[in-house]
């Protein structure tokens, strides 16, 4: 897999069930996507819930 094409999401915060980067649960993310706690590695370009209205 080409690492530049890999999508990396921010892990949900403690007590939350959704990713802060795109407001989806980890179960809604494609199986090929990754998750991280390192904000410098996030490549998800979807916006959070306020942008999805």
N, C-alpha and C positions, 0 to 999 in steps of 0.2 A: 504494500500500500504506500502511496506517495504521501509523505508526512505533511507536505504543504497543502494537500487537499483534505487533511484530517480536521474535523470540527471538534473543538474542545469547549465544553461548557463549564460554568462555575458551579461547584457543588452547592446544594441547598444549605442555607445557614442552619445552625442547630435549632430544632423545633419547627423548621419549615419543611414542606414537602415539595417545593418547587425551586427550580433554578432561577437565580436572580437575573441572569442574562436574557432569558426568553420566556420565563414564567411557565415552564412545562415541568411535569414530574419526570424523574429519571426513567420511568416506564414508558413515557411518550417519546423519548429520544430514539433516533435510529440506533440500531445495535452496533453500527460501525463508529458512532461518535464516542468521544471520551469525556471524562469529567476531571476537574482539578480544583484544588484549593488555592493554587498559585494564580493570582489575578493577572500576572504578566503573560500567562500562557493561554488565556481565553481567546478563542477565535470565532466564537458564535457571533453572528452579525444581526441576529434578531433582537428586537427591543423588548423591554419588559411589558407588563400589563397595561401601563398607561398609554403606550404606543399602539396597542392592538385593538383599541376601541373603534 
